[in-house]
Amino acid sequence: MSPDPFKNLGPIQTVKVLPATWAGPGPASPRAAWPFPFPFDEDWSLHQPEVWTAFAASPCLRLWTSLAPESGKSSKRQWTTIANRFPFGPPAWQITFDATTPVELLHDVHTELLDL
């Protein structure tokens, strides 16, 4: 029996996950990827400086999520979610998905985070 590759992951270890071959990226839309109420009735803040870029922050300012260009690559976008132990503090953890990630997966990840 081979060892479980997901046991004892290091805090900076990268885990690559490939989506199912039938799944496509879907719309690069915050409304599709984020289960937060629109137009942010529950004090979530939203900033959309351009068409395919969006940033949202939770009311407590400890959870940040965005659709933004990858660093140094203005034509490629990525989805990033960051959690801080206290507002504006250093990140406790971060999840990053590239633009090819199925939007349903992004929505499910954000839904689970809100349930926590």
C-alpha atoms as an extended CHARMM CRD file, in Angstrom:
* protein
*
       116  EXT
         1         1  MET       CA              0.0000000000        0.0000000000        0.0000000000  PROA      1               0.0000000000
         2         2  SER       CA              1.4670000000        3.3540000000       -1.0300000000  PROA      2               0.0000000000
         3         3  PRO       CA              1.4820000000        6.2500000000        1.4730000000  PROA      3               0.0000000000
         4         4  ASP       CA             -1.2830000000        8.8540000000        1.3410000000  PROA      4               0.0000000000
         5         5  PRO       CA              0.1690000000       11.9040000000       -0.5070000000  PROA      5               0.0000000000
         6         6  PHE       CA             -2.1650000000       14.3130000000        1.3460000000  PROA      6               0.0000000000
         7         7  LYS       CA             -1.0360000000       13.4520000000        4.8640000000  PROA      7               0.0000000000
         8         8  ASN       CA              1.4300000000       15.7780000000        6.5360000000  PROA      8               0.0000000000
         9         9  LEU       CA              1.3480000000       18.4810000000        3.8690000000  PROA      9               0.0000000000
        10        10  GLY       CA              3.7110000000       21.3390000000        4.5650000000  PROA      10              0.0000000000
        11        11  PRO       CA              2.2680000000       24.8670000000        4.9380000000  PROA      11              0.0000000000
        12        12  ILE       CA              3.8500000000       26.0330000000        1.6720000000  PROA      12              0.0000000000
        13        13  GLN       CA              3.4970000000       22.8100000000       -0.3020000000  PROA      13              0.0000000000
        14        14  THR       CA              1.6850000000       23.1690000000       -3.6280000000  PROA      14              0.0000000000
        15        15  VAL       CA             -1.0230000000       20.6770000000       -4.5600000000  PROA      15              0.0000000000
        16        16  LYS       CA             -2.0680000000       20.6180000000       -8.2140000000  PROA      16              0.0000000000
        17        17  VAL       CA             -5.5600000000       19.3970000000       -9.0260000000  PROA      17              0.0000000000
        18        18  LEU       CA             -6.7960000000       18.8300000000      -12.5600000000  PROA      18              0.0000000000
        19        19  PRO       CA            -10.5060000000       19.3830000000      -13.2300000000  PROA      19              0.0000000000
        20        20  ALA       CA            -12.5630000000       16.7490000000      -15.0130000000  PROA      20              0.0000000000
        21        21  THR       CA            -11.9900000000       16.8180000000      -18.7560000000  PROA      21              0.0000000000
        22        22  TRP       CA            -15.6460000000       17.6750000000      -19.4560000000  PROA      22              0.0000000000
        23        23  ALA       CA            -15.6010000000       20.7140000000      -17.1870000000  PROA      23              0.0000000000
        24        24  GLY       CA            -14.8080000000       24.0960000000      -18.6480000000  PROA      24              0.0000000000
        25        25  PRO       CA            -13.9000000000       27.3290000000      -16.9060000000  PROA      25              0.0000000000
        26        26  GLY       CA            -17.3800000000       28.8110000000      -17.1990000000  PROA      26              0.0000000000
        27        27  PRO       CA            -18.0170000000       32.5290000000      -16.9410000000  PROA      27              0.0000000000
        28        28  ALA       CA            -15.3050000000       34.6160000000      -15.2800000000  PROA      28              0.0000000000
        29        29  SER       CA            -17.9430000000       36.3320000000      -13.1980000000  PROA      29              0.0000000000
        30        30  PRO       CA            -17.9270000000       37.0730000000       -9.4750000000  PROA      30              0.0000000000
        31        31  ARG       CA            -21.6800000000       36.4230000000       -9.4360000000  PROA      31              0.0000000000
        32        32  ALA       CA            -21.0900000000       32.8650000000      -10.6650000000  PROA      32              0.0000000000
        33        33  ALA       CA            -18.0730000000       32.1050000000       -8.4620000000  PROA      33              0.0000000000
        34        34  TRP       CA            -19.0100000000       33.8370000000       -5.2150000000  PROA      34              0.0000000000
        35        35  PRO       CA            -22.0960000000       32.8130000000       -3.2370000000  PROA      35              0.0000000000
        36        36  PHE       CA            -22.1430000000       36.1520000000       -1.4180000000  PROA      36              0.0000000000
        37        37  PRO       CA            -25.3770000000       38.0880000000       -1.6620000000  PROA      37              0.0000000000
        38        38  PHE       CA            -25.5070000000       40.6010000000       -4.4780000000  PROA      38              0.0000000000
        39        39  PRO       CA            -25.4740000000       43.5480000000       -4.3680000000  PROA      39              0.0000000000
        40        40  PHE       CA            -23.6840000000       42.6990000000       -1.1680000000  PROA      40              0.0000000000
        41        41  ASP       CA            -26.6130000000       43.1950000000        1.2060000000  PROA      41              0.0000000000
        42        42  GLU       CA            -24.7350000000       41.7020000000        4.1570000000  PROA      42              0.0000000000
        43        43  ASP       CA            -21.9100000000       44.2700000000        4.2690000000  PROA      43              0.0000000000
        44        44  TRP       CA            -19.5470000000       42.4680000000        1.9090000000  PROA      44              0.0000000000
        45        45  SER       CA            -17.6410000000       45.0910000000       -0.0440000000  PROA      45              0.0000000000
        46        46  LEU       CA            -17.1100000000       44.7850000000       -3.7920000000  PROA      46              0.0000000000
        47        47  HSD       CA            -14.7360000000       46.7210000000       -5.9970000000  PROA      47              0.0000000000
        48        48  GLN       CA            -14.6470000000       46.2140000000       -9.7860000000  PROA      48              0.0000000000
        49        49  PRO       CA            -12.0340000000       48.5370000000      -11.3150000000  PROA      49              0.0000000000
        50        50  GLU       CA            -12.3870000000       46.9770000000      -14.7860000000  PROA      50              0.0000000000
        51        51  VAL       CA            -14.5520000000       44.4360000000      -16.6020000000  PROA      51              0.0000000000
        52        52  TRP       CA            -12.7030000000       41.1860000000      -15.7550000000  PROA      52              0.0000000000
        53        53  THR       CA            -11.3440000000       42.2250000000      -12.3490000000  PROA      53              0.0000000000
        54        54  ALA       CA            -13.1420000000       42.1400000000       -8.9920000000  PROA      54              0.0000000000
        55        55  PHE       CA            -12.2040000000       42.2650000000       -5.3120000000  PROA      55              0.0000000000
        56        56  ALA       CA            -14.4740000000       41.4240000000       -2.3830000000  PROA      56              0.0000000000
        57        57  ALA       CA            -13.9240000000       41.5710000000        1.3750000000  PROA      57              0.0000000000
        58        58  SER       CA            -15.9760000000       40.1250000000        4.2000000000  PROA      58              0.0000000000
        59        59  PRO       CA            -17.5710000000       42.4720000000        6.7560000000  PROA      59              0.0000000000
        60        60  CYS       CA            -14.8910000000       41.5060000000        9.3200000000  PROA      60              0.0000000000
        61        61  LEU       CA            -12.1330000000       42.1590000000        6.7180000000  PROA      61              0.0000000000
        62        62  ARG       CA            -10.5300000000       38.7720000000        7.4620000000  PROA      62              0.0000000000
        63        63  LEU       CA            -11.5620000000       37.0570000000        4.2100000000  PROA      63              0.0000000000
        64        64  TRP       CA            -10.5250000000       38.5660000000        0.8580000000  PROA      64              0.0000000000
        65        65  THR       CA            -11.2780000000       37.1080000000       -2.5380000000  PROA      65              0.0000000000
        66        66  SER       CA            -10.4810000000       38.3780000000       -5.9960000000  PROA      66              0.0000000000
        67        67  LEU       CA            -10.4240000000       37.8250000000       -9.7240000000  PROA      67              0.0000000000
        68        68  ALA       CA             -7.3550000000       39.6720000000      -10.9340000000  PROA      68              0.0000000000
        69        69  PRO       CA             -4.4930000000       39.4450000000      -13.4350000000  PROA      69              0.0000000000
        70        70  GLU       CA             -1.7020000000       37.0410000000      -12.5740000000  PROA      70              0.0000000000
        71        71  SER       CA              1.3600000000       38.9950000000      -11.5110000000  PROA      71              0.0000000000
        72        72  GLY       CA              3.2100000000       40.1500000000      -14.6000000000  PROA      72              0.0000000000
        73        73  LYS       CA              0.6180000000       38.6780000000      -16.9940000000  PROA      73              0.0000000000
        74        74  SER       CA             -2.1070000000       41.1860000000      -17.7300000000  PROA      74              0.0000000000
        75        75  SER       CA             -3.8690000000       38.8310000000      -20.1630000000  PROA      75              0.0000000000
        76        76  LYS       CA             -4.2020000000       35.9180000000      -17.6950000000  PROA      76              0.0000000000
        77        77  ARG       CA             -6.5430000000       36.0550000000      -14.7090000000  PROA      77              0.0000000000
        78        78  GLN       CA             -6.5870000000       34.0890000000      -11.4750000000  PROA      78              0.0000000000
        79        79  TRP       CA             -8.9960000000       33.6540000000       -8.5920000000  PROA      79              0.0000000000
        80        80  THR       CA             -7.4400000000       34.1390000000       -5.1450000000  PROA      80              0.0000000000
        81        81  THR       CA             -8.9270000000       33.7910000000       -1.6700000000  PROA      81              0.0000000000
        82        82  ILE       CA             -6.9310000000       34.8900000000        1.3730000000  PROA      82              0.0000000000
        83        83  ALA       CA             -7.8120000000       34.5050000000        5.0610000000  PROA      83              0.0000000000
        84        84  ASN       CA             -6.2120000000       36.6330000000        7.7650000000  PROA      84              0.0000000000
        85        85  ARG       CA             -6.2330000000       35.9870000000       11.5110000000  PROA      85              0.0000000000
        86        86  PHE       CA             -7.1030000000       39.6740000000       12.0140000000  PROA      86              0.0000000000
        87        87  PRO       CA             -8.0970000000       42.4760000000        9.5880000000  PROA      87              0.0000000000
        88        88  PHE       CA             -5.2500000000       43.5520000000        7.2900000000  PROA      88              0.0000000000
        89        89  GLY       CA             -2.8780000000       41.1360000000        9.0050000000  PROA      89              0.0000000000
        90        90  PRO       CA             -0.5530000000       38.7120000000        7.2790000000  PROA      90              0.0000000000
        91        91  PRO       CA             -2.3300000000       35.8890000000        5.4500000000  PROA      91              0.0000000000
        92        92  ALA       CA             -2.9770000000       32.7600000000        7.5100000000  PROA      92              0.0000000000
        93        93  TRP       CA             -3.6080000000       30.8380000000        4.2780000000  PROA      93              0.0000000000
        94        94  GLN       CA             -4.3170000000       31.4040000000        0.5970000000  PROA      94              0.0000000000
        95        95  ILE       CA             -6.0550000000       29.5020000000       -2.1990000000  PROA      95              0.0000000000
        96        96  THR       CA             -5.3020000000       30.3560000000       -5.8380000000  PROA      96              0.0000000000
        97        97  PHE       CA             -7.0800000000       29.0070000000       -8.9210000000  PROA      97              0.0000000000
        98        98  ASP       CA             -6.2120000000       29.8720000000      -12.4970000000  PROA      98              0.0000000000
        99        99  ALA       CA             -8.8210000000       31.0010000000      -14.9960000000  PROA      99              0.0000000000
       100       100  THR       CA             -9.3270000000       27.4570000000      -16.3280000000  PROA      100             0.0000000000
       101       101  THR       CA            -10.8350000000       26.2640000000      -13.0320000000  PROA      101             0.0000000000
       102       102  PRO       CA            -14.5300000000       25.3780000000      -13.4310000000  PROA      102             0.0000000000
       103       103  VAL       CA            -16.6590000000       28.1380000000      -11.9280000000  PROA      103             0.0000000000
       104       104  GLU       CA            -18.7840000000       25.5240000000      -10.1010000000  PROA      104             0.0000000000
       105       105  LEU       CA            -15.6970000000       24.4520000000       -8.1420000000  PROA      105             0.0000000000
       106       106  LEU       CA            -14.9460000000       28.0610000000       -7.2170000000  PROA      106             0.0000000000
       107       107  HSD       CA            -18.5240000000       28.5480000000       -6.0550000000  PROA      107             0.0000000000
       108       108  ASP       CA            -18.3970000000       25.3650000000       -3.9320000000  PROA      108             0.0000000000
       109       109  VAL       CA            -15.0950000000       26.3740000000       -2.2930000000  PROA      109             0.0000000000
       110       110  HSD       CA            -16.4720000000       29.8080000000       -1.3840000000  PROA      110             0.0000000000
       111       111  THR       CA            -19.7160000000       28.2800000000       -0.0940000000  PROA      111             0.0000000000
       112       112  GLU       CA            -17.7730000000       25.9370000000        2.2060000000  PROA      112             0.0000000000
       113       113  LEU       CA            -15.6920000000       28.8580000000        3.5010000000  PROA      113             0.0000000000
       114       114  LEU       CA            -18.8260000000       30.7790000000        4.4020000000  PROA      114             0.0000000000
       115       115  ASP       CA            -20.2160000000       27.7310000000        6.2270000000  PROA      115             0.0000000000
       116       116  LEU       CA            -17.1160000000       27.6570000000        8.4350000000  PROA      116             0.0000000000
